[in-house]
Amino acid sequence: MPTAAVLTLNPTEPRIGQDIQFTLRSPVSGDVALFIESPDGSVIQLLPNRQPDGQVRLNADQTQLFPSASSTFFLRASAPTGVHAALLYVSSGPLNLSGVSDYASPSSTFATVSPQGTGSLLGAVAAKMKLLNPGVSGTLTFTVQP
């Protein structure tokens, strides 16, 4: 049985302005957190978010698309170009993001991730997620083309 979550991207090397969609899969059922680190070191939290369908729960060994075909929003590749890192975390317990991210205000749609900086996603952020949440993770690197 796989011990890691699997994250893929379509298209695999998107161009700026192109719609993108992630494929999520996990050997365990749970709540999903999805983060992206840009080449400039900025880290964003795509999931969970405050959109109507911004909470994703995966069932073990089932594939799910994000955003889904029925989603109220879409993702589009944007600057900066270059190599991006992504972290998918599936928590088998209640998702705890304390000290990882926070919403700047009650009206914020997406949470702000801490820490920021090159390498922080697969370093400090991944370590905090593992410490706070029982579950599995998967990573992906992809290049955004001009």
N, C-alpha and C positions, 0 to 999 in steps of 0.2 A: 504494500500500500504506500502511495506517495506520502511524504512527510512535509511537503511544501505546497504552497499555493502557486498557481500558474497564471501569469499575466501576459497577454499578447496585445498587439496594437494593429489596427487596420486603418489605413495602409501602414506598412512597416516603417517607411521613411517618408512621412508626410511633408508636403510643401506648405509654406505660409499661406493661410487662407483656405486650406483644404479641411473638410470635415473629417474628424477622427472618431474611432470607436474602440474601446477596450473590450477584450474578452477576459472574463474572470472565472476561475475554477479553483476549488479548494477540496482537500480530502476530508475536511470537517465542516459542519454547518456552523454558521455564525454571522455576526454583524461585520460589515466591511468598512475599512478605512483605506483610502487611496490618496497617495501624495505624489507630487511631481517636483523634481528639482531641475531648474533651468541651468544652462551653462554659466550664468552670472551668479549662481549660488542662491537665488531666490527659491523658496519652497512654498508650494501651495497645497492646500488640502481640497481635493475634489469631492471626496466622500468622507464622512457624511457632510451634507450641506442643508440649507434651509429651503431648498426648492421643494415643491410638492412631492417629487419622487427622489428626493436627495438622501434617503435612508435606504441602503441596500442590504438585504440579508441573503446569503447564499445557502443553498442546500448542499450537503456533501455530495461530491462527485457529479454535480450538475454544472453546466456552463451557462453563464449569464452575460449578456452584452450590457455595456454601459457607455453612453446612455442607450437605453433600450429603444426599440422602434417606436414605442408609444410615449416616450419621454416628452416632457414639456419644454426641454431645452436641448441644445446640442453643444458639442465641443468642436472647436476649430483650432488648428495649429496656428501658433502666433510666434512672433519674435520673443526672445532671441533665437537665431538659428544655431545649430550645433548639437552636441550630444546632451540629451536629457536623461535623467534617472527617474525611475518610477518605483514606488513601494506599495504593494498590495498587502494589507494585513487583515486576516480574518480571525476575529476573536470568538472563541467558543463560549465565552461568558459575556456578561454585559460589557459593551465597549467603553473603556475608560480613556479619555483623552486629556485628563488632568495633567497640566504641565507640558503638554504636547501642542495643544492649540486652544484658541479661545476666540469668541466672536467679539469684534471691536465694539459693537453696539447691538441693542436689541433688533435693529433693522438690518444688520449685516447678513448677507446671504451666505458668504463663505467665511470660514474661520481663518485666522492668522496663525501660522505655524511658528513655533520657537523651538530650537534655534534656527537661524538662517545662516547661510554661508556654504561655500563649495565643500562638498563631502558630508554636510551635516545630515542629509536625508538617510544615507545608508550607514551613517555613524550614530550620532546622538539620537536622532528621531527614531530610528529602527530599534536602538537599545532601549529607549524609554517605552516604546510600544510593547516590546517583549517583556519588560519588567512589570508593566501594568496590566497586561492582558494575556491570559492563556490562549494560545492559538497558533496559527501558522502564517508564514509570510512568503512572498515571492517578489522578485525584483525583475526589472526590465530596463535596458538602455535602448534609446532610439534617437535618431538624428532628424531634426527638423531642417529641411532644405529651404533655400531662398525661393 
